[in-house]
Amino acid sequence: MLLPKDEIIADIGAQIKRMGGKYSDWHVGVAKDSREPHFEAHLVEDRNDGFLYREAFTPGCAREIRDHFIIQRGAAVDPCSGDEGRLVYAYRMTPLKPSARIKKSRFALGR
């Protein structure tokens, strides 16, 4: 469902407040559709990261919403974010657990 800019900003802001953390703990981005691999991973897996998306009226409006959270509130831009698309999404970044860091570093070293 297409939503006005102010309503999307309010929805994302309420989700951040509900899930907790600082704005800098959250990624915000824009996507063309919900079938992109990044979206599917969040929608299929239960990551407990507060993933939320809303559809804006235009790609320009979606970018304005993303930029609002990044510039005015201090959120991070999602590395998978594009500039073309009407879907605005947000999720809380979750730090790796110490055991995951060890496994990742061992994998990177070829052990």
KOLGU-4560 file (N, C-alpha, C; in nm, 3 decimals, padded with zeros to 5 digits):
<recs>
<n_xx: 00.084 n_yy: -00.117 n_zz: 00.000 ca_xx: 00.000 ca_yy: 00.000 ca_zz: 00.000 c_xx: 00.090 c_yy: 00.124 c_zz: 00.000 mol: A seq: 1 type: MET>
<n_xx: 00.058 n_yy: 00.217 n_zz: -00.089 ca_xx: 00.134 ca_yy: 00.341 ca_zz: -00.098 c_xx: 00.100 c_yy: 00.431 c_zz: 00.020 mol: A seq: 2 type: LEU>
<n_xx: 00.203 n_yy: 00.488 n_zz: 00.081 ca_xx: 00.182 ca_yy: 00.573 ca_zz: 00.199 c_xx: 00.249 c_yy: 00.708 c_zz: 00.179 mol: A seq: 3 type: LEU>
<n_xx: 00.193 n_yy: 00.814 n_zz: 00.239 ca_xx: 00.258 ca_yy: 00.946 ca_zz: 00.232 c_xx: 00.390 c_yy: 00.948 c_zz: 00.310 mol: A seq: 4 type: PRO>
<n_xx: 00.476 n_yy: 01.039 n_zz: 00.270 ca_xx: 00.610 ca_yy: 01.053 ca_zz: 00.329 c_xx: 00.606 c_yy: 01.063 c_zz: 00.481 mol: A seq: 5 type: LYS>
<n_xx: 00.523 n_yy: 01.153 n_zz: 00.534 ca_xx: 00.518 ca_yy: 01.173 ca_zz: 00.679 c_xx: 00.475 c_yy: 01.048 c_zz: 00.754 mol: A seq: 6 type: ASP>
<n_xx: 00.385 n_yy: 00.971 n_zz: 00.694 ca_xx: 00.337 ca_yy: 00.848 ca_zz: 00.759 c_xx: 00.448 c_yy: 00.742 c_zz: 00.762 mol: A seq: 7 type: GLU>
<n_xx: 00.524 n_yy: 00.734 n_zz: 00.654 ca_xx: 00.634 ca_yy: 00.637 ca_zz: 00.650 c_xx: 00.742 c_yy: 00.675 c_zz: 00.752 mol: A seq: 8 type: ILE>
<n_xx: 00.773 n_yy: 00.802 n_zz: 00.760 ca_xx: 00.872 ca_yy: 00.849 ca_zz: 00.858 c_xx: 00.824 c_yy: 00.815 c_zz: 01.000 mol: A seq: 9 type: ILE>
<n_xx: 00.695 n_yy: 00.838 n_zz: 01.026 ca_xx: 00.639 ca_yy: 00.808 ca_zz: 01.159 c_xx: 00.643 c_yy: 00.657 c_zz: 01.186 mol: A seq: 10 type: ALA>
<n_xx: 00.610 n_yy: 00.574 n_zz: 01.087 ca_xx: 00.611 ca_yy: 00.429 ca_zz: 01.104 c_xx: 00.752 c_yy: 00.378 c_zz: 01.136 mol: A seq: 11 type: ASP>
<n_xx: 00.849 n_yy: 00.423 n_zz: 01.059 ca_xx: 00.987 ca_yy: 00.378 ca_zz: 01.081 c_xx: 01.038 c_yy: 00.429 c_zz: 01.215 mol: A seq: 12 type: ILE>
<n_xx: 01.009 n_yy: 00.554 n_zz: 01.247 ca_xx: 01.049 ca_yy: 00.609 ca_zz: 01.377 c_xx: 00.988 c_yy: 00.532 c_zz: 01.493 mol: A seq: 13 type: GLY>
<n_xx: 00.860 n_yy: 00.493 n_zz: 01.480 ca_xx: 00.793 ca_yy: 00.416 ca_zz: 01.585 c_xx: 00.854 c_yy: 00.276 c_zz: 01.597 mol: A seq: 14 type: ALA>
<n_xx: 00.892 n_yy: 00.217 n_zz: 01.485 ca_xx: 00.955 ca_yy: 00.083 ca_zz: 01.488 c_xx: 01.089 c_yy: 00.090 c_zz: 01.560 mol: A seq: 15 type: GLN>
<n_xx: 01.166 n_yy: 00.193 n_zz: 01.532 ca_xx: 01.297 ca_yy: 00.209 ca_zz: 01.597 c_xx: 01.277 c_yy: 00.227 c_zz: 01.747 mol: A seq: 16 type: ILE>
<n_xx: 01.181 n_yy: 00.306 n_zz: 01.784 ca_xx: 01.153 ca_yy: 00.327 ca_zz: 01.926 c_xx: 01.108 c_yy: 00.197 c_zz: 01.992 mol: A seq: 17 type: LYS>
<n_xx: 01.022 n_yy: 00.122 n_zz: 01.925 ca_xx: 00.969 ca_yy: -00.004 ca_zz: 01.978 c_xx: 01.079 c_yy: -00.109 c_zz: 01.994 mol: A seq: 18 type: ARG>
<n_xx: 01.168 n_yy: -00.119 n_zz: 01.894 ca_xx: 01.272 ca_yy: -00.223 ca_zz: 01.895 c_xx: 01.394 c_yy: -00.183 c_zz: 01.977 mol: A seq: 19 type: MET>
<n_xx: 01.414 n_yy: -00.054 n_zz: 01.997 ca_xx: 01.525 ca_yy: -00.008 ca_zz: 02.079 c_xx: 01.651 c_yy: 00.021 c_zz: 02.001 mol: A seq: 20 type: GLY>
<n_xx: 01.743 n_yy: 00.081 n_zz: 02.070 ca_xx: 01.871 ca_yy: 00.119 ca_zz: 02.010 c_xx: 01.868 c_yy: 00.263 c_zz: 01.963 mol: A seq: 21 type: GLY>
<n_xx: 01.986 n_yy: 00.312 n_zz: 01.934 ca_xx: 02.000 ca_yy: 00.448 ca_zz: 01.881 c_xx: 01.977 c_yy: 00.445 c_zz: 01.731 mol: A seq: 22 type: LYS>
<n_xx: 01.948 n_yy: 00.560 n_zz: 01.673 ca_xx: 01.930 ca_yy: 00.566 ca_zz: 01.528 c_xx: 02.056 c_yy: 00.517 c_zz: 01.457 mol: A seq: 23 type: TYR>
<n_xx: 02.171 n_yy: 00.542 n_zz: 01.515 ca_xx: 02.297 ca_yy: 00.499 ca_zz: 01.452 c_xx: 02.311 c_yy: 00.347 c_zz: 01.450 mol: A seq: 24 type: SER>
<n_xx: 02.226 n_yy: 00.276 n_zz: 01.524 ca_xx: 02.225 ca_yy: 00.130 ca_zz: 01.524 c_xx: 02.143 c_yy: 00.072 c_zz: 01.409 mol: A seq: 25 type: ASP>
<n_xx: 02.081 n_yy: 00.159 n_zz: 01.330 ca_xx: 01.987 ca_yy: 00.115 ca_zz: 01.226 c_xx: 02.038 c_yy: 00.146 c_zz: 01.086 mol: A seq: 26 type: TRP>
<n_xx: 02.008 n_yy: 00.056 n_zz: 00.993 ca_xx: 02.032 ca_yy: 00.077 ca_zz: 00.850 c_xx: 01.900 c_yy: 00.114 c_zz: 00.784 mol: A seq: 27 type: HIS>
<n_xx: 01.905 n_yy: 00.206 n_zz: 00.689 ca_xx: 01.787 ca_yy: 00.246 ca_zz: 00.612 c_xx: 01.825 c_yy: 00.243 c_zz: 00.466 mol: A seq: 28 type: VAL>
<n_xx: 01.732 n_yy: 00.196 n_zz: 00.381 ca_xx: 01.762 ca_yy: 00.188 ca_zz: 00.239 c_xx: 01.639 c_yy: 00.196 c_zz: 00.152 mol: A seq: 29 type: GLY>
<n_xx: 01.664 n_yy: 00.191 n_zz: 00.020 ca_xx: 01.560 ca_yy: 00.195 ca_zz: -00.082 c_xx: 01.580 c_yy: 00.076 c_zz: -00.174 mol: A seq: 30 type: VAL>
<n_xx: 01.471 n_yy: 00.012 n_zz: -00.213 ca_xx: 01.478 ca_yy: -00.102 ca_zz: -00.304 c_xx: 01.366 c_yy: -00.095 c_zz: -00.407 mol: A seq: 31 type: ALA>
<n_xx: 01.386 n_yy: -00.165 n_zz: -00.520 ca_xx: 01.285 ca_yy: -00.167 ca_zz: -00.627 c_xx: 01.168 c_yy: -00.256 c_zz: -00.592 mol: A seq: 32 type: LYS>
<n_xx: 01.197 n_yy: -00.375 n_zz: -00.541 ca_xx: 01.087 ca_yy: -00.465 ca_zz: -00.505 c_xx: 01.128 c_yy: -00.559 c_zz: -00.393 mol: A seq: 33 type: ASP>
<n_xx: 01.029 n_yy: -00.624 n_zz: -00.337 ca_xx: 01.053 ca_yy: -00.709 ca_zz: -00.219 c_xx: 01.103 c_yy: -00.848 c_zz: -00.257 mol: A seq: 34 type: SER>
<n_xx: 01.131 n_yy: -00.872 n_zz: -00.384 ca_xx: 01.185 ca_yy: -01.002 ca_zz: -00.424 c_xx: 01.337 c_yy: -01.000 c_zz: -00.433 mol: A seq: 35 type: ARG>
<n_xx: 01.399 n_yy: -00.887 n_zz: -00.402 ca_xx: 01.544 ca_yy: -00.880 ca_zz: -00.403 c_xx: 01.599 c_yy: -00.970 c_zz: -00.293 mol: A seq: 36 type: GLU>
<n_xx: 01.714 n_yy: -01.033 n_zz: -00.315 ca_xx: 01.769 ca_yy: -01.128 ca_zz: -00.215 c_xx: 01.781 c_yy: -01.070 c_zz: -00.075 mol: A seq: 37 type: PRO>
<n_xx: 01.821 n_yy: -00.944 n_zz: -00.065 ca_xx: 01.836 ca_yy: -00.881 ca_zz: 00.065 c_xx: 01.703 c_yy: -00.880 c_zz: 00.140 mol: A seq: 38 type: HIS>
<n_xx: 01.596 n_yy: -00.847 n_zz: 00.069 ca_xx: 01.463 ca_yy: -00.845 ca_zz: 00.129 c_xx: 01.421 c_yy: -00.985 c_zz: 00.172 mol: A seq: 39 type: PHE>
<n_xx: 01.440 n_yy: -01.080 n_zz: 00.083 ca_xx: 01.398 ca_yy: -01.216 ca_zz: 00.112 c_xx: 01.466 c_yy: -01.270 c_zz: 00.237 mol: A seq: 40 type: GLU>
<n_xx: 01.592 n_yy: -01.240 n_zz: 00.254 ca_xx: 01.664 ca_yy: -01.288 ca_zz: 00.372 c_xx: 01.600 c_yy: -01.235 c_zz: 00.500 mol: A seq: 41 type: ALA>
<n_xx: 01.561 n_yy: -01.109 n_zz: 00.501 ca_xx: 01.499 ca_yy: -01.050 ca_zz: 00.620 c_xx: 01.358 c_yy: -01.103 c_zz: 00.642 mol: A seq: 42 type: HIS>
<n_xx: 01.284 n_yy: -01.124 n_zz: 00.533 ca_xx: 01.145 ca_yy: -01.166 ca_zz: 00.546 c_xx: 01.132 c_yy: -01.314 c_zz: 00.580 mol: A seq: 43 type: LEU>
<n_xx: 01.226 n_yy: -01.395 n_zz: 00.534 ca_xx: 01.218 ca_yy: -01.539 ca_zz: 00.557 c_xx: 01.279 c_yy: -01.577 c_zz: 00.692 mol: A seq: 44 type: VAL>
<n_xx: 01.394 n_yy: -01.520 n_zz: 00.723 ca_xx: 01.462 ca_yy: -01.552 ca_zz: 00.849 c_xx: 01.409 c_yy: -01.465 c_zz: 00.961 mol: A seq: 45 type: GLU>
<n_xx: 01.404 n_yy: -01.519 n_zz: 01.079 ca_xx: 01.366 ca_yy: -01.440 ca_zz: 01.195 c_xx: 01.494 c_yy: -01.386 c_zz: 01.257 mol: A seq: 46 type: ASP>
<n_xx: 01.533 n_yy: -01.269 n_zz: 01.215 ca_xx: 01.659 ca_yy: -01.210 ca_zz: 01.262 c_xx: 01.640 c_yy: -01.123 c_zz: 01.385 mol: A seq: 47 type: ARG>
<n_xx: 01.517 n_yy: -01.102 n_zz: 01.425 ca_xx: 01.487 ca_yy: -01.018 ca_zz: 01.541 c_xx: 01.557 c_yy: -00.882 c_zz: 01.529 mol: A seq: 48 type: ASN>
<n_xx: 01.559 n_yy: -00.829 n_zz: 01.406 ca_xx: 01.626 ca_yy: -00.701 ca_zz: 01.383 c_xx: 01.529 c_yy: -00.588 c_zz: 01.353 mol: A seq: 49 type: ASP>
<n_xx: 01.399 n_yy: -00.613 n_zz: 01.371 ca_xx: 01.300 ca_yy: -00.509 ca_zz: 01.352 c_xx: 01.276 c_yy: -00.469 c_zz: 01.208 mol: A seq: 50 type: GLY>
<n_xx: 01.312 n_yy: -00.556 n_zz: 01.114 ca_xx: 01.299 ca_yy: -00.524 ca_zz: 00.972 c_xx: 01.158 c_yy: -00.475 c_zz: 00.940 mol: A seq: 51 type: PHE>
<n_xx: 01.150 n_yy: -00.365 n_zz: 00.868 ca_xx: 01.023 ca_yy: -00.302 ca_zz: 00.832 c_xx: 01.039 c_yy: -00.236 c_zz: 00.696 mol: A seq: 52 type: LEU>
<n_xx: 00.938 n_yy: -00.245 n_zz: 00.611 ca_xx: 00.943 ca_yy: -00.169 ca_zz: 00.488 c_xx: 00.806 c_yy: -00.110 c_zz: 00.456 mol: A seq: 53 type: TYR>
<n_xx: 00.809 n_yy: 00.001 n_zz: 00.384 ca_xx: 00.689 ca_yy: 00.072 ca_zz: 00.343 c_xx: 00.708 c_yy: 00.118 c_zz: 00.200 mol: A seq: 54 type: ARG>
<n_xx: 00.597 n_yy: 00.132 n_zz: 00.127 ca_xx: 00.604 ca_yy: 00.175 ca_zz: -00.013 c_xx: 00.565 c_yy: 00.322 c_zz: -00.025 mol: A seq: 55 type: GLU>
<n_xx: 00.657 n_yy: 00.401 n_zz: -00.079 ca_xx: 00.635 ca_yy: 00.544 ca_zz: -00.101 c_xx: 00.569 c_yy: 00.565 c_zz: -00.237 mol: A seq: 56 type: ALA>
<n_xx: 00.518 n_yy: 00.686 n_zz: -00.260 ca_xx: 00.451 ca_yy: 00.718 ca_zz: -00.385 c_xx: 00.545 c_yy: 00.719 c_zz: -00.504 mol: A seq: 57 type: PHE>
<n_xx: 00.669 n_yy: 00.765 n_zz: -00.484 ca_xx: 00.765 ca_yy: 00.775 ca_zz: -00.593 c_xx: 00.905 c_yy: 00.736 c_zz: -00.544 mol: A seq: 58 type: THR>
<n_xx: 00.996 n_yy: 00.701 n_zz: -00.636 ca_xx: 01.135 ca_yy: 00.676 ca_zz: -00.595 c_xx: 01.198 c_yy: 00.799 c_zz: -00.529 mol: A seq: 59 type: PRO>
<n_xx: 01.165 n_yy: 00.918 n_zz: -00.577 ca_xx: 01.218 ca_yy: 01.040 ca_zz: -00.517 c_xx: 01.174 c_yy: 01.056 c_zz: -00.372 mol: A seq: 60 type: GLY>
<n_xx: 01.048 n_yy: 01.024 n_zz: -00.346 ca_xx: 00.996 ca_yy: 01.031 ca_zz: -00.209 c_xx: 01.066 c_yy: 00.927 c_zz: -00.121 mol: A seq: 61 type: CYS>
<n_xx: 01.089 n_yy: 00.808 n_zz: -00.175 ca_xx: 01.158 ca_yy: 00.703 ca_zz: -00.099 c_xx: 01.299 c_yy: 00.749 c_zz: -00.062 mol: A seq: 62 type: ALA>
<n_xx: 01.369 n_yy: 00.812 n_zz: -00.156 ca_xx: 01.505 ca_yy: 00.862 ca_zz: -00.128 c_xx: 01.502 c_yy: 00.972 c_zz: -00.022 mol: A seq: 63 type: ARG>
<n_xx: 01.401 n_yy: 01.058 n_zz: -00.027 ca_xx: 01.389 ca_yy: 01.166 ca_zz: 00.072 c_xx: 01.370 c_yy: 01.107 c_zz: 00.213 mol: A seq: 64 type: GLU>
<n_xx: 01.291 n_yy: 01.002 n_zz: 00.222 ca_xx: 01.268 ca_yy: 00.937 ca_zz: 00.352 c_xx: 01.397 c_yy: 00.874 c_zz: 00.402 mol: A seq: 65 type: ILE>
<n_xx: 01.465 n_yy: 00.800 n_zz: 00.314 ca_xx: 01.593 ca_yy: 00.739 ca_zz: 00.352 c_xx: 01.691 c_yy: 00.847 c_zz: 00.398 mol: A seq: 66 type: ARG>
<n_xx: 01.702 n_yy: 00.953 n_zz: 00.320 ca_xx: 01.796 ca_yy: 01.060 ca_zz: 00.353 c_xx: 01.758 c_yy: 01.131 c_zz: 00.484 mol: A seq: 67 type: ASP>
<n_xx: 01.629 n_yy: 01.141 n_zz: 00.511 ca_xx: 01.585 ca_yy: 01.201 ca_zz: 00.638 c_xx: 01.644 c_yy: 01.125 c_zz: 00.756 mol: A seq: 68 type: HIS>
<n_xx: 01.634 n_yy: 00.992 n_zz: 00.752 ca_xx: 01.685 ca_yy: 00.912 ca_zz: 00.863 c_xx: 01.837 c_yy: 00.914 c_zz: 00.871 mol: A seq: 69 type: PHE>
<n_xx: 01.902 n_yy: 00.923 n_zz: 00.757 ca_xx: 02.048 ca_yy: 00.924 ca_zz: 00.756 c_xx: 02.104 c_yy: 01.061 c_zz: 00.797 mol: A seq: 70 type: ILE>
<n_xx: 02.053 n_yy: 01.166 n_zz: 00.738 ca_xx: 02.107 ca_yy: 01.301 ca_zz: 00.761 c_xx: 02.057 c_yy: 01.361 c_zz: 00.892 mol: A seq: 71 type: ILE>
<n_xx: 01.926 n_yy: 01.353 n_zz: 00.915 ca_xx: 01.869 ca_yy: 01.421 ca_zz: 01.031 c_xx: 01.870 c_yy: 01.339 c_zz: 01.159 mol: A seq: 72 type: GLN>
<n_xx: 01.868 n_yy: 01.207 n_zz: 01.146 ca_xx: 01.859 ca_yy: 01.125 ca_zz: 01.267 c_xx: 01.981 c_yy: 01.038 c_zz: 01.293 mol: A seq: 73 type: ARG>
<n_xx: 02.072 n_yy: 01.030 n_zz: 01.197 ca_xx: 02.197 ca_yy: 00.959 ca_zz: 01.221 c_xx: 02.197 c_yy: 00.811 c_zz: 01.191 mol: A seq: 74 type: GLY>
<n_xx: 02.097 n_yy: 00.762 n_zz: 01.117 ca_xx: 02.097 ca_yy: 00.620 ca_zz: 01.077 c_xx: 02.204 c_yy: 00.599 c_zz: 00.970 mol: A seq: 75 type: ALA>
<n_xx: 02.239 n_yy: 00.474 n_zz: 00.946 ca_xx: 02.338 ca_yy: 00.440 ca_zz: 00.844 c_xx: 02.265 c_yy: 00.399 c_zz: 00.716 mol: A seq: 76 type: ALA>
<n_xx: 02.326 n_yy: 00.429 n_zz: 00.603 ca_xx: 02.269 ca_yy: 00.382 ca_zz: 00.476 c_xx: 02.301 c_yy: 00.234 c_zz: 00.462 mol: A seq: 77 type: VAL>
<n_xx: 02.203 n_yy: 00.156 n_zz: 00.420 ca_xx: 02.225 ca_yy: 00.014 ca_zz: 00.400 c_xx: 02.314 c_yy: -00.006 c_zz: 00.277 mol: A seq: 78 type: ASP>
<n_xx: 02.416 n_yy: -00.090 n_zz: 00.286 ca_xx: 02.506 ca_yy: -00.111 ca_zz: 00.172 c_xx: 02.436 c_yy: -00.167 c_zz: 00.048 mol: A seq: 79 type: PRO>
<n_xx: 02.322 n_yy: -00.234 n_zz: 00.066 ca_xx: 02.248 ca_yy: -00.291 ca_zz: -00.047 c_xx: 02.146 c_yy: -00.193 c_zz: -00.104 mol: A seq: 80 type: CYS>
<n_xx: 02.135 n_yy: -00.074 n_zz: -00.046 ca_xx: 02.037 ca_yy: 00.024 ca_zz: -00.089 c_xx: 02.067 c_yy: 00.075 c_zz: -00.230 mol: A seq: 81 type: SER>
<n_xx: 01.960 n_yy: 00.094 n_zz: -00.304 ca_xx: 01.972 ca_yy: 00.156 ca_zz: -00.436 c_xx: 01.911 c_yy: 00.295 c_zz: -00.432 mol: A seq: 82 type: GLY>
<n_xx: 01.900 n_yy: 00.357 n_zz: -00.549 ca_xx: 01.837 ca_yy: 00.487 ca_zz: -00.559 c_xx: 01.706 c_yy: 00.479 c_zz: -00.637 mol: A seq: 83 type: ASP>
<n_xx: 01.685 n_yy: 00.368 n_zz: -00.706 ca_xx: 01.564 ca_yy: 00.351 ca_zz: -00.785 c_xx: 01.473 c_yy: 00.252 c_zz: -00.714 mol: A seq: 84 type: GLU>
<n_xx: 01.357 n_yy: 00.295 n_zz: -00.681 ca_xx: 01.261 ca_yy: 00.207 ca_zz: -00.615 c_xx: 01.177 c_yy: 00.287 c_zz: -00.518 mol: A seq: 85 type: GLY>
<n_xx: 01.060 n_yy: 00.234 n_zz: -00.489 ca_xx: 00.967 ca_yy: 00.303 ca_zz: -00.400 c_xx: 00.961 c_yy: 00.242 c_zz: -00.261 mol: A seq: 86 type: ARG>
<n_xx: 01.031 n_yy: 00.132 n_zz: -00.240 ca_xx: 01.028 ca_yy: 00.067 ca_zz: -00.108 c_xx: 01.137 c_yy: 00.124 c_zz: -00.018 mol: A seq: 87 type: LEU>
<n_xx: 01.097 n_yy: 00.170 n_zz: 00.098 ca_xx: 01.192 ca_yy: 00.219 ca_zz: 00.199 c_xx: 01.194 c_yy: 00.115 c_zz: 00.309 mol: A seq: 88 type: VAL>
<n_xx: 01.312 n_yy: 00.073 n_zz: 00.352 ca_xx: 01.320 ca_yy: -00.029 ca_zz: 00.456 c_xx: 01.420 c_yy: 00.013 c_zz: 00.563 mol: A seq: 89 type: TYR>
<n_xx: 01.403 n_yy: -00.048 n_zz: 00.679 ca_xx: 01.494 ca_yy: -00.021 ca_zz: 00.791 c_xx: 01.509 c_yy: -00.148 c_zz: 00.873 mol: A seq: 90 type: ALA>
<n_xx: 01.626 n_yy: -00.166 n_zz: 00.931 ca_xx: 01.649 ca_yy: -00.277 ca_zz: 01.023 c_xx: 01.763 c_yy: -00.241 c_zz: 01.117 mol: A seq: 91 type: TYR>
<n_xx: 01.759 n_yy: -00.299 n_zz: 01.235 ca_xx: 01.864 ca_yy: -00.274 ca_zz: 01.334 c_xx: 01.982 c_yy: -00.364 c_zz: 01.303 mol: A seq: 92 type: ARG>
<n_xx: 02.100 n_yy: -00.305 n_zz: 01.300 ca_xx: 02.221 ca_yy: -00.383 ca_zz: 01.281 c_xx: 02.247 c_yy: -00.466 c_zz: 01.406 mol: A seq: 93 type: MET>
<n_xx: 02.287 n_yy: -00.589 n_zz: 01.390 ca_xx: 02.314 ca_yy: -00.674 ca_zz: 01.504 c_xx: 02.462 c_yy: -00.712 c_zz: 01.501 mol: A seq: 94 type: THR>
<n_xx: 02.536 n_yy: -00.681 n_zz: 01.606 ca_xx: 02.678 ca_yy: -00.715 ca_zz: 01.607 c_xx: 02.697 c_yy: -00.866 c_zz: 01.612 mol: A seq: 95 type: PRO>
<n_xx: 02.806 n_yy: -00.912 n_zz: 01.554 ca_xx: 02.839 ca_yy: -01.054 ca_zz: 01.561 c_xx: 02.867 c_yy: -01.096 c_zz: 01.704 mol: A seq: 96 type: LEU>
<n_xx: 02.823 n_yy: -01.215 n_zz: 01.738 ca_xx: 02.858 ca_yy: -01.270 ca_zz: 01.869 c_xx: 03.005 c_yy: -01.307 c_zz: 01.866 mol: A seq: 97 type: LYS>
<n_xx: 03.074 n_yy: -01.308 n_zz: 01.981 ca_xx: 03.217 ca_yy: -01.341 ca_zz: 01.982 c_xx: 03.248 c_yy: -01.472 c_zz: 01.911 mol: A seq: 98 type: PRO>
<n_xx: 03.165 n_yy: -01.574 n_zz: 01.928 ca_xx: 03.192 ca_yy: -01.704 ca_zz: 01.863 c_xx: 03.181 c_yy: -01.692 c_zz: 01.712 mol: A seq: 99 type: SER>
<n_xx: 03.091 n_yy: -01.609 n_zz: 01.663 ca_xx: 03.076 ca_yy: -01.590 ca_zz: 01.519 c_xx: 03.198 c_yy: -01.517 c_zz: 01.462 mol: A seq: 100 type: ALA>
<n_xx: 03.252 n_yy: -01.423 n_zz: 01.539 ca_xx: 03.372 ca_yy: -01.352 ca_zz: 01.493 c_xx: 03.489 c_yy: -01.448 c_zz: 01.477 mol: A seq: 101 type: ARG>
<n_xx: 03.503 n_yy: -01.539 n_zz: 01.573 ca_xx: 03.613 ca_yy: -01.636 ca_zz: 01.567 c_xx: 03.597 c_yy: -01.725 c_zz: 01.445 mol: A seq: 102 type: ILE>
<n_xx: 03.475 n_yy: -01.777 n_zz: 01.422 ca_xx: 03.451 ca_yy: -01.863 ca_zz: 01.306 c_xx: 03.477 c_yy: -01.788 c_zz: 01.177 mol: A seq: 103 type: LYS>
<n_xx: 03.432 n_yy: -01.665 n_zz: 01.170 ca_xx: 03.451 ca_yy: -01.586 ca_zz: 01.049 c_xx: 03.600 c_yy: -01.563 c_zz: 01.024 mol: A seq: 104 type: LYS>
<n_xx: 03.676 n_yy: -01.529 n_zz: 01.128 ca_xx: 03.818 ca_yy: -01.503 ca_zz: 01.108 c_xx: 03.893 c_yy: -01.630 c_zz: 01.071 mol: A seq: 105 type: SER>
<n_xx: 03.854 n_yy: -01.742 n_zz: 01.127 ca_xx: 03.920 ca_yy: -01.869 ca_zz: 01.090 c_xx: 03.891 c_yy: -01.904 c_zz: 00.946 mol: A seq: 106 type: ARG>
<n_xx: 03.768 n_yy: -01.877 n_zz: 00.902 ca_xx: 03.731 ca_yy: -01.904 ca_zz: 00.764 c_xx: 03.814 c_yy: -01.816 c_zz: 00.670 mol: A seq: 107 type: PHE>
<n_xx: 03.828 n_yy: -01.690 n_zz: 00.707 ca_xx: 03.904 ca_yy: -01.598 ca_zz: 00.624 c_xx: 04.051 c_yy: -01.637 c_zz: 00.615 mol: A seq: 108 type: ALA>
<n_xx: 04.102 n_yy: -01.699 n_zz: 00.721 ca_xx: 04.242 ca_yy: -01.741 ca_zz: 00.720 c_xx: 04.261 c_yy: -01.878 c_zz: 00.658 mol: A seq: 109 type: LEU>
<n_xx: 04.154 n_yy: -01.944 n_zz: 00.619 ca_xx: 04.162 ca_yy: -02.075 ca_zz: 00.557 c_xx: 04.185 c_yy: -02.188 c_zz: 00.653 mol: A seq: 110 type: GLY>
<n_xx: 04.150 n_yy: -02.171 n_zz: 00.778 ca_xx: 04.170 ca_yy: -02.276 ca_zz: 00.879 c_xx: 04.049 c_yy: -02.368 c_zz: 00.887 mol: A seq: 111 type: ARG>
</recs>
